[in-house]
Amino acid sequence: MATTASPSTTTTPRSFLSSPSFSLRASKSSHLRTTRRLPVNVRCASSSPAADASYTTKVSRNANIAKLQAGYLFPEIARRRAAHLLKHPDAKIISLGIGDTTEPIPEVITNAMAERAHALSTVDGYSGYGAEQGEKKLRAAIAATYYADLGIDETDIFVSDGAKCDISRLQVLFGSKVKIAVQDPSYPAYVDSSVIMGQTDLYQQDVQKYGNIEYMRCSPENGFFPDLSSVPRTDIIFFCSPNNPTGAAASRDQLTQLVKFAKDNGSIIVYDSAYAMYISDDSPKSIFEIPGAKEVALETASFSKYAGFTGVRLGWTVVPKELLFADGHPVAKDFNRIVCTSFNGASTISQAGGLGCLSAEGLKAMQEVVGFYKENTKIIVDTFTSLGFNVYGAKNAPYVWVHFPGRNSWDVFAEILEKAHVVTTPGSGFGPGGEGFVRVSAFGHRENIIEAARRLKQLYK
């Protein structure tokens, strides 16, 4: 576990290596530990003469990539976790940082995937390329389950390999000339994909922001909803509810304000509803619950945090046919072209799992999984509240947003890691508005959550 991946290592293995579930499984099986480590070791190897040569090509580096600050947040956390293990090889680290699920996928869902997988070995059950937009049956099930009576039908839905992937495809759709707005703090993929696309100016170290991005401050003082009267017009507005990292869910009135704001400015809202199933009050679960939203918004969603599909990879984006560009061209037609050009469709096995999720038994099982993580959240909230901290989020999301007034987020992260061997996420990694906070994830085995709570109480008693 002490092996540190090189900067060229892809995000997924490093995130996986940092998860508590990996540590638990690896401790049970030396064979598994070997097979999981092998790809990282291979990538780190640099023994060929060509790799050490000083020869360079004549191809210039993408200048937009060079604008990015350090590593992507979660691989950086994994790097620091690995460094901590080198220093404390016997430490039993509990990872409550990256939002990776830990509990097994419900059997009704894995059975559906297994059945589809076995069918592929038969003449009648084999299938090759599927529709880039997703299987018709799954698209219809998503529409009926999550968008009934909202005017969304199956043709508005594009099934994908996850909401994060769709965020990047949407950036390609919008191109390099648009200006975006993001909640501050917000999920880092919105900003980083904007930088890579060439939509931004350079990073401004003094304010910890990129030029040409509008950061909409969301804080306890404004109920984690931006003051739209002070937000200038942008082309695209990225908005996540329940929010990652703050855990705040926008109310119906707030989303009505947002839709009106977008319509008044002729903007498009990219609404991230990846945590909608965690909502336990009357906050809208979809932007399309708001009248007029279909003319100014599209929505991304995912099975990752409902069914434990972080590794299976299955999500969807809704692009209503009413959503039009300035010239009257349907946004959905261009997104369809992007999908058909860059994507061959989600795995047929994953889509079978999606259908399993949306069966009556699957929906019940997902609710139980969500309920389990919400119980974890309560344990974390009770822990920090008993220690006198101001705690936000948690009610409608699997994240707890803890305030450490006047302190540097990375310093708090380091303190908790060093003294309690618990991984959290520094709030400043989500934007300047996150400084002074840490995000604590409720994704974890119950015994780890309880042990982390004990350690935190001991640290801050």
CORBELCOR-V581962 format. One record per run of one state. SS is the DSSP state (alpha for helix, beta for strand, coil for the rest). FROM is the first residue (numbers start at 0). TO is the last residue. If there is no record, write none. Layout:
BEGIN
ss=SS from=FROM to=TO
ss=SS from=FROM to=TO
END
This chain:
BEGIN
ss=coil from=0 to=9
ss=alpha from=10 to=16
ss=coil from=17 to=18
ss=alpha from=19 to=27
ss=coil from=28 to=28
ss=alpha from=29 to=43
ss=coil from=44 to=47
ss=alpha from=48 to=51
ss=coil from=52 to=61
ss=alpha from=62 to=66
ss=coil from=67 to=71
ss=alpha from=72 to=86
ss=coil from=87 to=92
ss=beta from=93 to=94
ss=coil from=95 to=105
ss=alpha from=106 to=118
ss=coil from=119 to=134
ss=alpha from=135 to=145
ss=coil from=146 to=152
ss=alpha from=153 to=155
ss=beta from=156 to=159
ss=coil from=160 to=161
ss=alpha from=162 to=173
ss=coil from=174 to=178
ss=beta from=179 to=183
ss=coil from=184 to=186
ss=alpha from=187 to=196
ss=coil from=197 to=201
ss=beta from=202 to=203
ss=coil from=204 to=207
ss=beta from=208 to=209
ss=coil from=210 to=211
ss=beta from=212 to=216
ss=coil from=217 to=218
ss=alpha from=219 to=221
ss=coil from=222 to=226
ss=alpha from=227 to=229
ss=coil from=230 to=234
ss=beta from=235 to=239
ss=coil from=240 to=250
ss=alpha from=251 to=264
ss=coil from=265 to=266
ss=beta from=267 to=271
ss=coil from=272 to=274
ss=alpha from=275 to=277
ss=coil from=278 to=285
ss=alpha from=286 to=288
ss=coil from=289 to=291
ss=alpha from=292 to=294
ss=coil from=295 to=295
ss=beta from=296 to=301
ss=coil from=302 to=302
ss=alpha from=303 to=306
ss=coil from=307 to=313
ss=beta from=314 to=318
ss=coil from=319 to=322
ss=beta from=323 to=323
ss=coil from=324 to=328
ss=beta from=329 to=329
ss=alpha from=330 to=341
ss=coil from=342 to=346
ss=alpha from=347 to=356
ss=coil from=357 to=358
ss=alpha from=359 to=385
ss=coil from=386 to=389
ss=beta from=390 to=392
ss=coil from=393 to=397
ss=beta from=398 to=402
ss=coil from=403 to=407
ss=alpha from=408 to=419
ss=coil from=420 to=420
ss=beta from=421 to=422
ss=coil from=423 to=423
ss=beta from=424 to=425
ss=alpha from=426 to=429
ss=coil from=430 to=430
ss=alpha from=431 to=433
ss=coil from=434 to=435
ss=beta from=436 to=440
ss=coil from=441 to=444
ss=alpha from=445 to=459
ss=coil from=460 to=460
END
